[in-house]
Amino acid sequence: MRIVFMGTPEFAVPSLKAVAAAYDVTLVVTRPDAVRSRGKKLEPSPVKACAVELGLPVLEAKRMDAAAVDAVRAAQPDLICVVAFGCILPDELLAVAPLGAINVHGSLLPRWRGAAPIQRAILAGDERTGISIMRVAHDLDAGAWCRQVATPIGTKTAGQLFDELAQAGAPELVAAAAQIADGSVTWHEQDPSQVTFAEKVKKGEMRLDPADACDVNALRVQASTDAAPARCQVAGRGVRVVLATVADVNAPQIGTGEVLAAHGRVLLGCVDGALELLRVKPDGKREMDASAWAQGLHGANGAPWERA
């Protein structure tokens, strides 16, 4: 089976490797090289780097205009596989492959259609999330799905879930392609009454706030990413909170908006208890354990903490 693969970030790499091992990938479409780290150099997308390593032809496209659609058509795909490509796909493209186009989506559809399903599942306190293999349709993430895999969220961070779901989606994509090709696939239409939307997470949403409950702040930290990190100010110093937990009942009692740094622990007083910081990245410094950071917080006890 001839496949055109479309994807951009690291999340799509396991799927590209799996599809390339199972089928004939005639073209890989990805977003153009961009400044992706702190340096000013242009870097290839993770998918492009993988495709080059695998010896696959690559097309870089900011959007799927007529020329890009023509390039996909020239690759003569039987099926198009999409994993976090990064832009809306026109209906003209979806009609190119006889078997259509399928997508790896990071949620248990119909819950959390949209750009940030993994972070939204965490922020909402969902017990589980997963992967859906779905048909690409005109409306965003509205297509029927044929395969799903669920996983408990628990205390997993957004980064851990990204990695887990990326690995889980790869074999499911390969299996779905096989079922589509041999006609054994079963499609499940999404129940409109169960649809929720996962809008892109804004940085302002991730600011920790002493006026909020401990578990709300803890979920912000759990859902934190480089693009939208959980941040606050502690004793006037900006800090990204990388890992945190709701303090246990035996933790010292502190007032809302107060800081306690003692015995290797850093506690931030919230409206209903305390948030204990476990790993942090102070502005201008490297990431470290909160216990190491606490040693430099002399005089911070009783000082205020607030939204960054």
Residue pairs with C-beta under 8 A, 6 or more apart in sequence:
1 23
1 24
1 78
1 79
1 177
1 181
2 23
2 24
2 26
2 75
2 76
2 77
2 78
2 79
3 19
3 23
3 24
3 25
3 26
3 77
3 78
3 79
3 80
3 81
3 177
4 25
4 26
4 27
4 28
4 29
4 72
4 75
4 77
4 79
4 80
4 81
4 96
4 97
5 15
5 16
5 19
5 20
5 25
5 27
5 28
5 29
5 47
5 51
5 56
5 80
5 81
5 82
5 83
6 28
6 29
6 30
6 80
6 81
6 82
6 83
6 85
6 89
7 13
7 15
7 16
7 28
7 30
7 47
7 82
7 83
7 84
7 85
8 30
8 31
8 45
8 46
8 47
8 84
8 85
8 86
9 45
9 46
9 47
9 84
9 86
10 46
10 162
10 166
11 83
11 84
11 106
11 162
11 165
11 166
12 46
12 47
12 83
12 84
12 85
12 104
12 166
13 46
13 47
13 50
13 166
14 166
14 167
14 169
14 170
15 81
15 83
15 104
15 166
15 169
15 170
15 173
16 25
16 28
16 47
16 50
16 51
16 54
16 83
17 50
17 54
17 170
18 170
18 171
18 173
18 174
19 25
19 81
19 170
19 173
19 174
19 177
20 54
20 56
22 174
22 177
22 178
23 174
23 177
25 54
25 56
26 57
26 75
26 76
26 77
27 56
27 57
27 58
27 59
27 71
27 72
27 75
27 77
28 47
28 48
28 51
28 56
28 57
28 58
28 59
29 58
29 59
29 60
29 61
29 64
29 68
29 71
29 72
29 85
30 45
30 47
30 48
30 51
30 58
30 59
30 60
30 61
30 85
31 45
31 60
31 61
31 62
31 85
31 86
31 87
32 45
32 60
32 61
32 62
33 42
33 43
33 44
33 45
33 48
33 60
34 42
34 43
34 45
35 41
35 42
35 43
36 43
36 45
37 43
44 52
48 58
48 60
51 57
51 58
52 58
57 75
59 68
59 71
59 72
61 68
62 87
63 87
63 88
64 72
64 87
64 88
64 89
64 90
64 93
68 93
69 90
69 92
69 93
69 96
72 80
72 93
72 96
73 96
77 96
77 97
78 97
78 98
78 99
78 181
79 97
79 99
79 100
79 101
79 102
79 177
79 180
79 181
80 93
80 94
80 96
80 97
80 100
80 101
80 102
80 136
81 101
81 102
81 103
81 104
81 173
81 177
82 89
82 101
82 102
82 103
82 104
82 136
83 103
83 104
83 169
83 173
84 104
88 140
89 101
89 136
91 138
93 101
94 100
94 101
94 136
94 137
94 138
99 180
99 181
100 135
100 136
100 180
101 135
101 136
102 133
102 134
102 135
102 136
102 146
102 173
102 176
102 177
102 180
103 133
103 134
103 135
103 136
103 141
103 143
104 131
104 132
104 133
104 169
104 172
104 173
105 113
105 117
105 131
105 132
105 133
105 134
105 141
105 145
106 112
106 117
106 118
106 129
106 130
106 131
106 161
106 162
106 165
106 169
107 113
107 117
107 118
107 121
107 129
107 130
107 131
107 132
107 198
108 128
108 129
108 130
108 132
108 148
108 150
109 132
109 134
109 141
109 145
109 148
109 190
110 190
110 191
110 192
110 194
110 195
110 196
111 121
111 126
111 194
111 195
111 196
112 120
112 121
112 129
112 196
112 197
112 198
113 140
113 141
113 142
113 195
113 196
113 197
113 198
114 120
114 140
114 141
114 197
114 198
114 199
114 200
115 198
115 199
115 200
116 198
116 199
116 200
116 201
117 129
117 198
118 129
118 158
118 161
118 162
118 165
119 158
119 198
119 201
119 223
119 225
119 228
120 196
120 198
120 199
120 201
121 129
121 153
121 198
122 153
122 158
122 161
122 219
122 222
122 223
123 201
123 205
123 219
123 220
123 223
125 215
125 219
126 153
127 152
127 153
128 150
128 151
128 152
128 153
129 150
129 151
129 153
129 161
129 165
130 148
130 149
130 150
130 151
130 165
130 168
131 147
131 148
131 149
131 165
131 168
131 169
131 172
132 145
132 147
132 148
133 145
133 146
133 147
133 148
133 169
133 172
133 173
133 176
134 141
134 143
134 144
134 145
134 146
135 143
135 144
135 145
135 146
135 187
136 143
137 143
137 144
142 190
143 190
144 187
144 188
144 189
144 190
145 187
145 188
145 190
146 176
146 179
146 180
146 185
146 186
146 187
146 188
147 172
147 175
147 176
147 179
149 168
149 169
149 172
151 161
151 164
151 165
151 168
153 161
155 222
155 245
156 164
156 222
157 222
157 223
157 224
157 243
158 222
158 223
158 224
158 225
159 225
176 185
179 185
179 186
201 223
201 225
201 227
201 228
202 228
203 228
203 229
203 231
205 220
205 228
206 220
206 223
206 224
206 228
206 229
206 230
206 231
207 220
207 230
207 231
207 232
207 307
207 308
208 217
208 220
208 221
208 230
208 231
208 232
208 241
208 268
208 275
208 305
208 307
208 308
209 217
209 232
209 306
209 307
210 256
210 257
210 268
210 269
210 270
210 271
210 305
210 306
211 256
211 257
211 271
212 270
212 271
213 270
213 271
213 272
213 273
214 246
214 247
214 270
214 272
214 273
214 274
214 275
215 246
217 230
217 244
217 268
217 270
217 275
218 244
218 245
218 246
218 275
220 230
221 230
221 241
221 242
221 243
221 244
221 275
223 230
224 230
224 240
224 241
224 242
229 240
230 240
230 241
230 242
230 244
231 238
231 239
231 240
231 241
231 308
232 238
232 239
232 241
232 268
232 305
232 306
232 307
232 308
233 239
233 305
233 306
233 307
233 308
234 259
234 266
234 268
234 297
234 300
234 303
234 305
235 259
235 297
235 299
235 300
235 303
235 304
235 305
236 303
237 282
237 283
238 282
238 283
238 308
239 280
239 281
239 282
239 283
239 293
239 308
240 280
240 281
240 282
240 283
241 277
241 279
241 280
242 278
242 279
242 280
242 281
242 287
243 277
243 278
243 279
244 275
244 276
244 277
244 278
245 275
245 276
245 278
246 273
246 274
246 275
246 276
247 267
247 273
247 274
247 275
247 276
251 265
251 267
251 273
251 274
251 276
252 260
252 262
252 267
252 274
253 274
254 260
254 267
254 269
254 274
255 269
256 269
256 270
256 271
257 269
257 304
257 305
257 306
258 268
258 269
258 302
258 303
258 304
258 305
259 266
259 267
259 268
259 269
259 297
259 300
259 301
259 302
259 303
259 304
259 305
260 266
260 267
260 269
260 274
260 301
260 302
261 267
261 294
261 297
261 300
261 301
262 294
262 301
264 291
264 294
265 276
265 290
265 291
265 294
266 276
266 277
266 280
266 290
266 291
266 293
266 294
266 297
267 274
267 275
267 276
267 277
268 274
268 275
268 276
268 277
268 305
269 305
276 290
277 290
277 293
278 289
278 290
279 287
279 288
279 289
279 290
280 287
280 288
280 290
280 293
281 287
281 288
282 288
282 293
